[in-house]
Amino acid sequence: MRVHALLGALCIALIASCSQTQQQAPVKDDPLDKQPSHISYNVHVTFLDSASKKAVLQSAVARVWEEKQETTMGDTVMVDFYSQSSQKRLARLTSDSALVDDRTKNMTAIGHVYVWSDSSRTSLTTTRLNWDSQRSKLYSTEYVKIISPSETIEGQGFESDQYLTNYRIFRVRGVHR
């Protein structure tokens, strides 16, 4: 009888200490709060401007974060930029991943970023590039290298139209002809 009483008291003490420990432990974030609202595969998104095709984005996977109003994309991202008048593709951007602001439709390309202009036969490489959807502009504050048929230019930061036909490089490091 004495053993049962001792075991009962020990169980009550353990339960009491467990409940105290639980109350003192910090509350951890719910892992489901860190999950995207939606995940889509083989994504194709068309950006329109006055019913004309402005750009087409493709990605292997897209994760929509509704609370942040962001979409992250990975496993290679490709964006084709089109002429408003002829609807021909004029440039292509590829990157390892991208982040799209769902409110503004602006995109940040991240990783091995490469842009090729069909019309000017010019290429750009960098590690991070922003696309302003409203202004149809590309820009970066990172190191960039632009190779055109007539020259190779390197610098820190740049801005351009989305077709790489009219660009400016800041803090030029080298020009090779």
C-alpha positions in Angstrom: 0.0 0.0 0.0 2.8 2.3 0.9 4.5 1.6 -2.5 1.2 2.6 -4.3 1.0 5.8 -2.4 4.6 6.6 -3.1 4.1 5.9 -6.8 0.9 8.0 -6.9 2.7 10.9 -5.3 5.6 10.5 -7.7 3.2 10.5 -10.7 1.5 13.6 -9.4 4.8 15.3 -8.9 5.9 14.4 -12.5 2.7 15.6 -14.0 2.9 18.9 -12.0 6.5 19.4 -13.1 5.6 18.7 -16.8 2.8 21.2 -16.8 5.1 23.8 -15.2 7.7 23.1 -17.9 5.2 23.5 -20.7 4.0 26.8 -19.3 7.6 28.1 -19.0 8.8 27.0 -22.4 8.6 29.6 -25.1 5.8 29.1 -27.7 7.4 28.1 -31.0 6.1 29.2 -34.3 3.6 26.9 -36.0 5.5 25.2 -38.9 2.4 25.6 -41.0 2.8 29.4 -40.8 6.1 29.1 -42.7 4.5 27.1 -45.5 3.3 28.8 -48.8 -0.4 29.1 -49.4 -0.1 27.4 -52.8 2.5 25.5 -54.7 2.3 25.1 -58.5 4.4 23.2 -61.0 5.3 24.0 -64.6 4.1 27.6 -64.2 3.3 29.8 -67.2 2.3 33.5 -66.5 1.6 36.1 -69.2 2.0 39.8 -68.3 -0.3 42.0 -70.3 -0.3 45.7 -71.1 -3.5 47.0 -72.7 -4.3 43.5 -73.9 -0.9 43.2 -75.6 1.5 40.5 -74.4 4.4 42.2 -72.5 6.2 39.2 -71.1 5.8 35.5 -70.5 7.3 34.0 -67.3 7.9 30.2 -67.0 9.2 28.3 -63.9 9.4 24.7 -62.8 7.9 25.6 -59.4 6.1 28.6 -57.9 5.3 29.1 -54.2 2.6 31.7 -53.4 2.8 33.4 -50.1 -0.6 35.2 -49.7 0.2 37.0 -46.5 3.4 38.5 -47.8 1.8 39.0 -51.3 4.9 37.4 -52.9 5.5 34.5 -55.2 8.9 32.7 -55.2 10.0 30.6 -58.1 12.8 28.2 -58.5 14.4 25.4 -60.5 15.2 27.8 -63.4 13.1 30.8 -64.3 12.7 32.1 -67.8 11.1 35.4 -68.9 10.5 36.3 -72.6 10.0 40.0 -73.3 7.8 40.9 -76.3 7.5 43.9 -78.6 4.2 45.8 -77.9 3.7 46.4 -81.6 4.9 43.3 -83.4 4.4 40.8 -80.5 7.8 39.3 -81.4 10.1 38.2 -78.7 12.9 40.7 -78.3 14.8 39.5 -75.2 15.0 36.5 -72.8 16.0 36.5 -69.1 16.9 33.3 -67.3 17.9 32.8 -63.6 18.1 30.2 -61.0 15.2 31.6 -59.0 13.0 34.7 -58.7 10.8 36.6 -56.4 7.6 38.4 -57.7 5.9 41.1 -55.7 2.2 40.1 -56.4 1.0 43.7 -55.8 3.3 45.5 -58.3 4.2 42.5 -60.5 7.9 43.5 -60.2 10.4 40.7 -60.2 13.8 40.1 -58.7 15.9 37.4 -60.6 18.5 35.7 -58.4 21.4 33.4 -59.0 23.0 33.0 -62.4 21.1 35.7 -64.2 21.5 35.9 -67.9 19.7 38.3 -70.3 19.9 37.9 -74.1 18.6 40.6 -76.5 17.5 39.1 -79.8 17.4 42.6 -81.5 20.8 44.0 -80.4 22.6 40.6 -80.0 23.7 41.8 -76.5 24.0 39.7 -73.4 24.1 40.6 -69.7 25.3 38.4 -66.7 24.9 39.2 -63.0 23.8 37.6 -59.8 20.7 39.7 -59.0 18.5 41.7 -61.4 15.3 43.6 -60.9 12.5 44.0 -63.5 10.1 46.9 -63.0 7.0 45.7 -64.8 5.3 49.1 -65.0 8.3 50.9 -66.5 9.6 47.9 -68.5 13.0 48.5 -67.0 15.8 46.2 -65.8 18.2 47.4 -63.1 20.8 46.1 -60.6 23.2 47.3 -58.0 25.4 44.2 -58.4 28.4 43.5 -60.6 27.3 43.2 -64.2 29.0 42.2 -67.5 27.5 43.3 -70.8 28.8 41.8 -74.1 27.6 43.5 -77.3 28.9 42.9 -80.8 31.2 45.9 -80.5 32.4 45.8 -76.8 32.5 44.1 -73.4 31.7 46.4 -70.4 31.9 45.5 -66.7 30.7 47.6 -63.8 28.9 47.9 -60.5 25.2 48.5 -61.2 23.2 49.3 -64.3 19.8 50.2 -65.7 18.3 49.4 -69.1 15.1 48.9 -71.1 14.0 45.3 -70.9 15.4 44.6 -74.4 19.0 45.7 -73.5 19.0 48.2 -76.4 19.5 51.3 -74.3 21.5 50.7 -71.1 23.7 52.5 -68.7 26.4 51.0 -66.5 27.5 52.6 -63.2 31.0 52.5 -61.8 32.5 51.0 -65.0 35.4 48.7 -64.2 36.5 47.8 -67.7 35.7 48.3 -71.4 37.1 45.9 -74.0 36.7 46.3 -77.7 
